Amino acid sequence: MSYAVKVKLRRPNVLWQVCSAHFVSHVYIMLIPSLLPILPNLMQVSFLQLGVALAVFGVVSAVVQAPLGFLTDRWGARRLLGVALLLGAAGFGLLAMQPSYPVLLGVMAVAGVANGVYHPADYALLSRCITSARMGRAFSLHTFFGFLGAALTPLVMVGVAQRAGLNVALWLASGVGLAALLILAGGQPAHALGEEEIAPTKTNRAPRRPLRIEVSTVAVLIVLFALLSLSTGAIEKFSVSALTYGLAVPLSVANTALTGFLMASAVGVLAGGFLADRTDQHGVLAGLAFAGAALLVVIVITLPLPAWILIAVLTMTGFLTGVVAPSRDMLVRAASPKGKEGHTFGLVSTGFSVGAIAGPVGFGWLIDRHLPLMVLWAAVGFMVLTTVVVLWQEYREKSLLSNAKSGLA
């Protein structure tokens, strides 16, 4: 006698589809930077040439992100997300077959276009398909998976390239993109929520927002995202150099402190998601977290700290900067008119690209001028500015909307 056992597999819902795509986007962001130590010999190129390739990726992403945000709302977020995953996977697959510098430049341009899709498409899908009561946690999981992709890429890709060759590492990266594409294609259809399905919370978007409020709010949020990119980028990319050259911190201790910062940032994102779902004061939450982070960095700069305390302080700094992320995203969602989430997030996310392009140039210049501690002071300054902007924006937004409702605006 035989028994047939039926197993019903659950198709990934929209949240997990978006999280897998965001994981891939950060894998592709970190792929070439993580391979920098071995690429010059393998491809017979200079670090300057590789820097140009990375700049191509950043500039293309910055240029296309806002237009792609508009296309997301017109053509469909899920469709564009699938195109982005396919472009990235095909590009790095081509590089695996032809690992040359001209191909690298072309692939980085294509990857830059794909990268411009992820934020507007991801956030549009989440905003339209997740209830307000769960939105903070959804945003936090989305950001966490991006952090996870960035953290795993150097460890995995460098190890694979050293043991099996550059081509295998690139094929693996291509395969990760195809796997996310399969998850997207085989997942549950995106179901946009109707107004009756959205919990009537204080965090919901106002039904009517004058155009001048929308334009000015988006402009402020672009500045906010640029400041966030500059402050966290200073620590993520240059804190090890600043600590070793400016404070004579041993390299092993500085690297451990950075690892603690990055790991705690990921944990902070998850904690921030729960907090964001339990308050409508997202600007206050983000401002207090960044003010605390700024104070901790000042302590690192000004006080002689034992190694374990230095590591602990920077780890706590990472946690606080991670807490900010879901509230940051909730501020953008609150500023987005219904049905236009894609172009709002696309426009606002250009601030990240601006910070990612300008920050390394400025911070590198400071270190070349033998001013490594100024990198950390710059991080503090950007954190303070972020605190001021986010608190002012929340106060300003409430005042403008109150006046608009009363007919005074």
C-alpha positions as CSV (number, residue, x, y, z in Angstrom):
1,M,0.0,0.0,0.0
2,S,1.4,3.4,-0.9
3,Y,0.4,6.7,0.5
4,A,0.6,9.9,-1.5
5,V,1.8,12.8,0.6
6,K,0.9,16.2,-0.7
7,V,3.1,19.0,0.4
8,K,1.8,22.5,-0.2
9,L,4.6,25.0,-0.4
10,R,3.9,28.6,0.5
11,R,4.8,31.1,-2.2
12,P,7.0,34.0,-0.9
13,N,4.9,37.0,-0.1
14,V,5.7,40.5,-1.2
15,L,7.8,41.3,1.9
16,W,10.2,38.4,1.3
17,Q,10.3,39.1,-2.5
18,V,11.4,42.6,-1.8
19,C,13.9,41.6,1.0
20,S,15.5,39.1,-1.4
21,A,15.9,41.8,-4.1
22,H,17.3,44.2,-1.6
23,F,19.8,41.6,-0.4
24,V,21.0,41.2,-4.0
25,S,21.2,44.9,-4.6
26,H,23.7,45.2,-1.7
27,V,25.6,42.2,-2.9
28,Y,26.1,43.9,-6.3
29,I,27.0,47.2,-4.6
30,M,29.8,45.5,-2.6
31,L,30.9,43.0,-5.1
32,I,33.6,44.9,-7.0
33,P,34.8,46.9,-3.9
34,S,35.2,43.7,-2.0
35,L,37.4,42.3,-4.8
36,L,39.6,45.4,-5.1
37,P,42.6,43.8,-3.4
38,I,42.8,41.0,-6.0
39,L,41.5,42.6,-9.2
40,P,44.6,44.6,-10.2
41,N,46.7,41.5,-10.7
42,L,43.8,39.4,-12.1
43,M,42.6,42.0,-14.7
44,Q,45.9,43.9,-15.2
45,V,44.4,47.2,-14.1
46,S,45.3,50.0,-11.7
47,F,43.4,51.1,-8.6
48,L,42.7,54.3,-10.4
49,Q,41.0,52.5,-13.2
50,L,39.0,50.5,-10.7
51,G,38.0,53.7,-9.0
52,V,36.7,55.0,-12.3
53,A,34.6,51.9,-12.7
54,L,33.1,52.4,-9.2
55,A,32.5,56.0,-10.0
56,V,30.6,55.0,-13.2
57,F,28.3,52.8,-11.1
58,G,27.7,55.7,-8.6
59,V,27.1,58.4,-11.2
60,V,24.8,56.3,-13.3
61,S,22.8,55.3,-10.2
62,A,22.4,58.9,-9.2
63,V,21.3,60.1,-12.6
64,V,18.7,57.4,-13.3
65,Q,17.2,56.9,-9.8
66,A,14.7,59.8,-10.0
67,P,13.5,59.0,-13.6
68,L,13.2,55.3,-12.7
69,G,11.1,56.3,-9.7
70,F,8.6,57.8,-12.0
71,L,8.7,54.8,-14.3
72,T,8.1,52.6,-11.3
73,D,4.7,54.2,-10.7
74,R,3.8,54.1,-14.4
75,W,5.0,50.6,-15.4
76,G,4.7,48.7,-12.2
77,A,7.2,48.3,-9.3
78,R,7.3,44.5,-9.5
79,R,7.9,44.4,-13.3
80,L,10.8,46.9,-13.0
81,L,12.3,45.0,-10.1
82,G,12.4,41.9,-12.2
83,V,14.1,43.8,-15.0
84,A,16.7,45.1,-12.5
85,L,17.5,41.7,-11.2
86,L,17.9,40.3,-14.7
87,L,20.2,43.2,-15.7
88,G,22.4,42.7,-12.7
89,A,22.6,38.9,-13.1
90,A,23.3,39.1,-16.9
91,G,25.9,41.8,-16.4
92,F,28.0,40.0,-13.9
93,G,27.5,36.7,-15.9
94,L,29.0,38.5,-18.9
95,L,31.9,39.8,-16.8
96,A,32.5,36.2,-15.7
97,M,32.8,35.2,-19.3
98,Q,34.9,38.2,-20.4
99,P,36.8,39.5,-17.3
100,S,38.3,42.6,-19.0
101,Y,38.4,46.3,-18.1
102,P,36.2,47.5,-21.0
103,V,33.6,44.9,-20.1
104,L,33.8,45.9,-16.4
105,L,33.1,49.5,-17.3
106,G,30.0,48.5,-19.3
107,V,28.8,46.1,-16.6
108,M,29.2,48.8,-13.9
109,A,27.0,51.2,-16.0
110,V,24.4,48.5,-16.5
111,A,24.6,47.6,-12.8
112,G,24.2,51.3,-12.0
113,V,20.9,51.4,-14.0
114,A,19.7,48.3,-12.1
115,N,20.7,49.8,-8.8
116,G,18.6,52.9,-9.5
117,V,15.5,50.6,-9.6
118,Y,15.7,48.9,-6.2
119,H,14.9,51.7,-3.8
120,P,11.9,53.2,-5.6
121,A,10.5,49.8,-6.6
122,D,11.1,48.2,-3.2
123,Y,9.5,51.0,-1.2
124,A,6.6,51.4,-3.6
125,L,5.7,47.7,-3.2
126,L,6.0,47.8,0.6
127,S,4.0,51.0,0.8
128,R,1.2,49.7,-1.3
129,C,1.0,46.1,0.0
130,I,1.8,46.3,3.7
131,T,-0.6,47.6,6.3
132,S,0.4,50.7,8.3
133,A,0.5,48.7,11.6
134,R,3.3,46.6,10.2
135,M,5.1,49.1,8.0
136,G,7.9,50.0,10.4
137,R,8.8,46.3,10.8
138,A,8.5,45.8,7.0
139,F,10.9,48.7,6.3
140,S,13.3,47.4,9.0
141,L,13.4,43.9,7.5
142,H,14.0,45.4,4.1
143,T,17.0,47.4,5.3
144,F,18.3,44.5,7.4
145,F,18.5,42.2,4.4
146,G,20.4,44.9,2.5
147,F,22.9,45.2,5.4
148,L,23.2,41.4,5.5
149,G,24.0,41.3,1.8
150,A,26.7,43.9,2.2
151,A,28.2,42.1,5.2
152,L,28.4,38.7,3.6
153,T,29.7,39.8,0.2
154,P,33.3,40.5,1.2
155,L,33.6,37.4,3.2
156,V,32.1,35.0,0.6
157,M,33.2,36.5,-2.7
158,V,36.9,37.1,-1.7
159,G,37.1,33.5,-0.3
160,V,35.5,32.1,-3.5
161,A,37.7,34.1,-5.8
162,Q,40.9,33.1,-3.9
163,R,40.0,29.4,-3.9
164,A,38.1,28.9,-7.1
165,G,39.0,31.9,-9.2
166,L,37.5,35.3,-10.1
167,N,35.1,33.8,-12.7
168,V,33.5,31.5,-10.2
169,A,32.9,34.4,-7.8
170,L,31.3,36.4,-10.6
171,W,29.1,33.4,-11.6
172,L,28.1,33.0,-8.0
173,A,27.0,36.7,-7.9
174,S,25.1,36.3,-11.1
175,G,23.4,33.2,-9.6
176,V,22.3,35.1,-6.5
177,G,20.5,37.6,-8.7
178,L,18.8,34.8,-10.7
179,A,17.7,33.2,-7.5
180,A,16.1,36.4,-6.3
181,L,14.4,36.7,-9.7
182,L,12.9,33.3,-9.3
183,I,11.6,34.2,-5.9
184,L,10.0,37.3,-7.4
185,A,8.5,35.4,-10.3
186,G,7.3,32.5,-8.2
187,G,6.0,34.6,-5.3
188,Q,2.5,35.7,-4.4
189,P,1.2,38.5,-6.7
190,A,1.5,42.0,-5.3
191,H,-1.9,43.0,-3.9
192,A,-2.3,46.7,-3.4
193,L,-4.2,47.5,-0.2
194,G,-7.4,49.5,-0.4
195,E,-8.0,52.4,1.9
196,E,-10.3,50.2,4.0
197,E,-7.5,47.8,4.6
198,I,-5.1,50.4,6.0
199,A,-5.4,50.9,9.7
200,P,-6.4,54.5,10.6
201,T,-3.3,55.4,12.4
202,K,-1.7,58.8,12.9
203,T,1.2,57.7,10.6
204,N,-1.0,57.4,7.6
205,R,-0.5,60.0,4.8
206,A,-2.7,63.0,4.7
207,P,-5.3,62.7,2.0
208,R,-4.7,66.1,0.6
209,R,-1.3,67.9,0.4
210,P,-0.8,71.1,-1.5
211,L,1.8,70.8,-4.3
212,R,4.2,73.3,-2.7
213,I,4.2,71.2,0.5
214,E,5.1,68.1,-1.5
215,V,7.9,69.8,-3.4
216,S,9.5,71.5,-0.4
217,T,9.2,68.3,1.7
218,V,10.9,66.2,-0.9
219,A,13.7,68.7,-1.2
220,V,14.2,68.6,2.6
221,L,14.2,64.8,2.6
222,I,16.8,64.7,-0.2
223,V,19.1,66.8,2.0
224,L,18.3,64.5,4.9
225,F,19.3,61.4,2.9
226,A,22.5,63.1,1.8
227,L,23.4,63.9,5.4
228,L,22.7,60.3,6.5
229,S,24.9,59.0,3.7
230,L,27.7,61.3,4.6
231,S,27.6,60.6,8.3
232,T,27.4,56.9,8.2
233,G,29.7,56.6,5.2
234,A,32.4,58.4,7.1
235,I,32.4,55.7,9.8
236,E,31.8,52.7,7.5
237,K,34.5,53.5,5.0
238,F,37.1,55.7,6.8
239,S,36.8,55.2,10.6
240,V,39.6,52.5,10.5
241,S,42.0,54.9,8.8
242,A,40.9,57.8,11.1
243,L,41.4,55.7,14.3
244,T,44.7,54.2,13.3
245,Y,46.3,57.4,11.9
246,G,44.6,59.9,14.2
247,L,44.4,58.1,17.6
248,A,47.1,55.4,17.1
249,V,44.5,52.7,17.7
250,P,45.9,49.3,16.7
251,L,44.6,48.1,13.3
252,S,43.0,45.0,14.8
253,V,41.1,47.0,17.4
254,A,39.9,49.5,14.8
255,N,38.7,46.7,12.5
256,T,36.9,45.0,15.4
257,A,35.2,48.3,16.3
258,L,34.1,48.7,12.7
259,T,32.7,45.2,12.7
260,G,30.8,45.9,15.9
261,F,29.4,49.1,14.4
262,L,28.2,47.3,11.2
263,M,26.7,44.3,13.1
264,A,25.0,46.5,15.7
265,S,23.6,48.7,12.8
266,A,21.8,45.6,11.5
267,V,20.4,44.8,14.9
268,G,19.4,48.5,15.4
269,V,17.4,48.4,12.2
270,L,15.3,45.6,13.5
271,A,14.8,47.3,16.8
272,G,13.9,50.5,15.0
273,G,11.2,48.8,13.0
274,F,9.4,47.8,16.2
275,L,9.8,51.3,17.6
276,A,8.6,52.9,14.3
277,D,5.3,50.9,14.5
278,R,4.7,52.1,18.1
279,T,5.0,55.9,17.6
280,D,3.9,58.6,15.2
281,Q,6.9,60.8,16.3
282,H,9.3,59.4,13.7
283,G,11.3,62.6,13.4
284,V,11.8,62.8,17.1
285,L,12.9,59.2,17.3
286,A,15.3,59.6,14.5
287,G,16.6,62.9,15.9
288,L,17.2,61.5,19.4
289,A,19.0,58.4,18.0
290,F,21.3,60.5,15.8
291,A,22.0,63.0,18.6
292,G,23.1,60.1,20.8
293,A,25.3,58.7,18.1
294,A,27.0,62.1,17.6
295,L,27.7,62.3,21.3
296,L,29.3,58.8,21.3
297,V,31.6,59.7,18.4
298,V,32.7,62.8,20.3
299,I,33.6,60.6,23.2
300,V,35.7,58.4,20.9
301,I,37.5,61.5,19.6
302,T,38.1,63.4,22.9
303,L,38.6,60.7,25.6
304,P,41.5,58.1,25.8
305,L,39.5,54.9,25.8
306,P,40.7,51.3,26.5
307,A,40.3,49.1,23.5
308,W,37.2,47.2,24.8
309,I,35.4,50.5,25.7
310,L,36.2,52.0,22.3
311,I,34.8,48.9,20.6
312,A,31.7,49.0,22.8
313,V,31.1,52.8,22.2
314,L,31.3,52.4,18.4
315,T,29.1,49.3,18.6
316,M,26.5,51.4,20.4
317,T,26.9,54.1,17.8
318,G,26.1,51.6,15.1
319,F,23.0,50.5,16.9
320,L,21.7,54.0,17.2
321,T,22.3,54.8,13.5
322,G,20.5,51.6,12.6
323,V,17.5,52.5,14.7
324,V,17.1,55.6,12.5
325,A,16.5,53.7,9.2
326,P,12.8,52.6,9.6
327,S,11.7,56.0,11.0
328,R,13.6,57.7,8.1
329,D,11.6,55.5,5.6
330,M,8.3,56.2,7.4
331,L,9.0,60.0,7.0
332,V,9.3,59.5,3.3
333,R,6.2,57.4,3.1
334,A,4.2,60.0,5.0
335,A,5.4,62.6,2.5
336,S,4.4,60.5,-0.5
337,P,1.0,61.0,-2.2
338,K,-0.8,57.7,-2.6
339,G,0.1,56.0,-5.9
340,K,3.3,58.1,-6.3
341,E,5.5,56.2,-3.8
342,G,7.9,55.2,-6.5
343,H,8.9,58.6,-7.7
344,T,9.0,60.0,-4.2
345,F,11.4,57.4,-3.0
346,G,13.3,57.6,-6.2
347,L,13.8,61.4,-5.8
348,V,14.7,61.2,-2.1
349,S,17.1,58.4,-2.6
350,T,19.2,60.6,-4.9
351,G,20.4,62.1,-1.7
352,F,22.1,58.8,-0.8
353,S,23.9,58.8,-4.2
354,V,25.1,62.4,-3.8
355,G,26.5,61.6,-0.3
356,A,28.1,58.4,-1.6
357,I,29.9,60.3,-4.4
358,A,30.9,63.4,-2.5
359,G,31.8,61.8,0.9
360,P,34.7,59.5,-0.2
361,V,36.3,62.4,-2.1
362,G,36.1,64.8,0.8
363,F,37.1,62.2,3.5
364,G,40.0,60.9,1.4
365,W,41.2,64.5,0.9
366,L,41.2,65.0,4.7
367,I,43.3,61.9,5.2
368,D,45.7,62.8,2.5
369,R,46.2,66.2,4.2
370,H,47.1,64.4,7.5
371,L,43.8,65.4,9.1
372,P,42.4,61.9,9.9
373,L,40.4,63.0,13.0
374,M,38.6,65.6,10.9
375,V,36.9,62.7,9.3
376,L,35.3,61.7,12.6
377,W,34.5,65.4,13.4
378,A,32.9,65.6,10.0
379,A,30.7,62.6,10.9
380,V,29.7,64.3,14.1
381,G,28.9,67.5,12.2
382,F,26.7,65.7,9.7
383,M,25.0,63.8,12.5
384,V,24.1,67.1,14.3
385,L,22.9,68.6,11.1
386,T,20.8,65.4,10.5
387,T,19.3,65.8,14.0
388,V,18.4,69.5,13.3
389,V,17.0,68.8,9.9
390,V,14.8,65.9,10.9
391,L,13.3,67.6,13.9
392,W,12.7,70.8,11.9
393,Q,11.1,68.8,9.1
394,E,8.7,67.1,11.5
395,Y,7.7,70.5,13.1
396,R,7.5,72.2,9.7
397,E,5.4,69.4,8.2
398,K,2.8,69.4,11.0
399,S,2.6,73.2,10.8
400,L,2.1,73.3,7.0
401,L,-0.5,70.5,7.0
402,S,-2.3,72.2,9.9
403,N,-2.5,75.5,8.0
404,A,-3.5,73.7,4.8
405,K,-6.4,72.0,6.6
406,S,-7.6,75.2,8.1
407,G,-7.4,76.9,4.7
408,L,-4.6,79.3,5.7
409,A,-1.9,77.7,3.5
